[in-house]
């Protein structure tokens, strides 16, 4: 399988925040944003793997800014690293000022997907070759996040988590 770049999986979804999607403060429900991010991330994961993909975990979500009613919201997703059958997808959420058109980063998230066959069994996927400095930084950090997750789940011994150990040496 030929390696792919993060750009080949890039997915951009833009939508409007409607009244039925807001809380009593007239901001987008967090769950609604999570669903939008999950859809964008799944498309990015499918573009990378060209397989059926399932959400394995939501590793990180930062709700840094409220997303007000009427906002134009753009969710950008790219595969940041691919492992044997799983891949990490990094998401950036932007809101656009209604009057100036200036975009501001509002939130970010990291999801993990697994590529599967028609019976639900995991299948191998292509590697990722990061190109930009941001892609390279996210690629490197993905291995540390994976090792931390495996250690916390009891699937890896802490002394075997070489990338994590390197942070403290």
Residue pairs with C-beta under 8 A, 6 or more apart in sequence:
1 124
1 125
1 126
1 127
2 126
3 126
3 127
3 128
3 129
4 48
4 79
4 82
4 126
4 127
4 128
4 129
5 128
5 129
5 130
5 131
5 135
6 78
6 79
6 80
6 128
6 130
6 131
6 135
6 138
6 139
7 78
7 131
8 47
8 48
9 44
9 45
9 47
9 48
9 77
9 78
9 79
9 89
10 44
10 47
10 76
10 77
10 78
11 40
11 41
11 43
11 44
11 47
11 75
11 76
11 77
11 78
12 40
12 74
12 75
12 76
12 77
13 36
13 39
13 40
13 43
13 74
13 75
14 72
14 73
14 74
14 75
15 36
15 72
15 73
16 70
16 71
16 72
16 73
17 28
17 67
17 68
17 69
17 70
17 71
17 73
18 69
19 69
21 28
21 29
21 32
22 28
22 29
22 69
23 29
25 66
26 68
26 69
27 66
27 67
27 68
27 69
28 66
28 67
28 68
28 69
28 71
28 73
30 63
33 63
33 67
33 73
33 93
33 107
34 58
34 61
34 109
36 73
36 75
37 61
37 75
37 77
37 91
37 93
37 109
37 111
38 55
38 58
38 111
40 75
40 76
40 77
40 91
41 55
41 77
41 89
41 91
41 109
41 111
41 113
42 53
42 55
42 113
43 77
44 77
44 78
44 79
44 89
45 53
45 79
45 87
45 89
45 111
45 113
45 115
46 52
46 53
47 79
48 79
48 82
48 87
48 125
48 126
48 128
49 82
49 87
49 113
49 115
49 123
49 125
49 126
51 115
51 116
51 117
51 123
51 125
52 115
52 116
52 117
52 118
53 113
53 114
53 115
53 116
54 113
54 114
54 116
54 120
55 111
55 112
55 113
56 86
56 112
56 113
56 114
57 111
57 112
57 149
58 109
58 110
58 111
58 112
59 88
59 110
59 111
59 112
59 145
59 149
60 108
60 109
60 110
60 145
61 107
61 108
61 109
61 110
62 107
62 108
62 109
63 107
64 105
64 106
64 107
64 108
65 95
65 104
65 105
65 106
65 107
66 106
67 73
67 93
67 95
67 106
67 107
68 95
70 98
71 95
71 96
71 98
72 95
72 96
72 98
73 93
73 94
73 95
73 96
73 106
74 93
74 94
74 95
74 96
74 103
75 91
75 92
75 93
75 94
76 91
76 92
76 93
76 94
77 89
77 90
77 91
78 89
78 90
78 135
79 87
79 88
79 89
79 128
80 88
80 89
80 90
80 110
80 128
80 130
80 135
80 138
80 139
80 141
80 142
81 87
81 88
81 128
81 138
81 139
81 142
81 143
81 146
82 88
82 125
82 126
82 127
82 128
83 146
84 122
84 124
84 125
85 114
85 115
85 116
85 122
85 123
85 124
85 125
86 112
86 113
86 114
86 115
86 122
86 125
87 112
87 113
87 114
87 115
87 125
87 128
88 110
88 111
88 112
88 142
88 145
88 146
89 110
89 111
89 112
89 113
90 108
90 109
90 110
90 138
91 108
91 109
91 110
91 111
92 105
92 107
92 108
93 105
93 106
93 107
93 108
93 109
94 103
94 104
94 105
94 106
95 103
95 104
95 106
96 102
96 103
96 104
97 103
97 104
110 145
114 122
115 122
115 123
115 124
115 125
116 122
116 123
117 123
128 139
130 136
130 138
130 139
143 163
144 163
144 164
144 167
147 156
147 161
147 162
147 163
147 164
148 161
148 164
150 156
150 161
151 157
151 158
151 161
151 164
158 164
159 165
